[in-house]
Amino acid sequence: MAKQTKLVPAARPFLKWAGGKTQLLNEFSKRLPNDLKTGKITKYIEPFIGGGAVFFYLNQRFSFKKSYICDVNEELILSYRVIQRSTKKLISELEMLESDYISKSEVKREKLFYEIRSAFNQKLPDFKFKKYNSDWIERAAQIIFLNRTCYNGLFRVNQKGEFNVPFGRYKKPEILNEDNLNDVATLLKTTKILCGDFTQCRKFVDDKTFIYFDPPYRPLNQSSSFTSYAKNGFCDKDQLRLVDFFKELDDKNAKVMLSNSDPKNENPDDSFFDDLFSDYYIERVPAKRMINCNGARRGNINELIITNYRTKKTK
Ligand SMILES: C[S@@+](CC[C@H](N)C(=O)[O-])C[C@H]1O[C@@H](n2cnc3c(N)ncnc32)[C@H](O)[C@@H]1O
């Protein structure tokens, strides 16, 4: 049964991730399927997991028999898998990195940051992402370290897949949060971790499943295409593939929720998602634009929440 509360420890995101949904959790919680509360839903699937804000939030409130998470970003999925399989070893790697970093002056911290960044990037061409091995633990520790100590706490790569965020000046960054990593590991015991395209989760979906899609935002124009999570972007063709997939899962009687930025924020005539999802329930909720190359465009915007079921708000 999904209907139980506070069974799993209070795990929360261990990486800061572009497009993180923490600020929208309250709006999502008002629009969850009723089957989640009655216990009919026993599976949770999140095919664009990123930092996992929604995954962690839901798992604190409902106990799913099984969760499935997926992302195309190999480095991100490597981190989840290392926490799942080698929690203790990862914690000791991070402990070493943290004590080394904290003991240093700012100049030396910066030097250490760039040393780790280049070691991380140098290993990329030959790195074996397909087969779990001990190198994964060092790499996961580097990812968490870089994410915690880089400017703005992000994971951004260039076309070659190299991490390219500069050093960030923090007095006491939290490089290791042992309790949280242990909590995340506990939650991941009942989670299957997939790496690749969102359609991979197809075979796990049934009528007892709740799926939440948080795809990369649709770029408003070339300059605002902030789709740097992976080497390959997510274009309109992918958004269309996602609509087809949404329909396919609806046909399987799963409960499906999807969020995206509202294109009408920029162009009131742009009905891209309204047209594509016209058979479903579309709501607009206020959000703050957190990341945008163009600082002037930060501010209040609407986010779309699309469901294949009526929510309390659409009734
Ligand atoms: C908006 S972010 C998700 C943010 C997440 N909800 C959070 O709270 O951190 C979108 C994610 O989709 C992933 N992604 C991009 N293309 C993908 C694809 N074809 N299949 C699966 N994941 C993809 C990106 O790597 C990124 O992590």
The ligand as a Gaussian input file, in Angstrom:
#p B3LYP/6-31G(d) Opt

LIG

0 1
 C       14.217000      19.606000     -15.143000
 S       15.440000      18.386000     -14.837000
 C       14.691000      17.438000     -13.573000
 C       14.820000      18.141000     -12.261000
 C       14.300000      17.332000     -11.068000
 N       12.851000      17.250000     -11.074000
 C       14.753000      17.958000      -9.761000
 O       13.940000      18.278000      -8.879000
 O       15.973000      18.140000      -9.600000
 C       15.365000      17.388000     -16.248000
 C       16.273000      16.127000     -16.249000
 O       16.004000      15.394000     -17.432000
 C       17.199000      14.733000     -17.849000
 N       17.025000      14.345000     -19.264000
 C       17.245000      15.067000     -20.402000
 N       16.884000      14.375000     -21.495000
 C       16.426000      13.162000     -21.062000
 C       15.880000      12.013000     -21.709000
 N       15.759000      11.934000     -23.043000
 N       15.496000      10.960000     -20.947000
 C       15.628000      10.997000     -19.576000
 N       16.143000      12.071000     -18.906000
 C       16.521000      13.136000     -19.631000
 C       18.272000      15.747000     -17.549000
 O       19.532000      15.100000     -17.416000
 C       17.760000      16.381000     -16.242000
 O       18.336000      15.760000     -15.119000

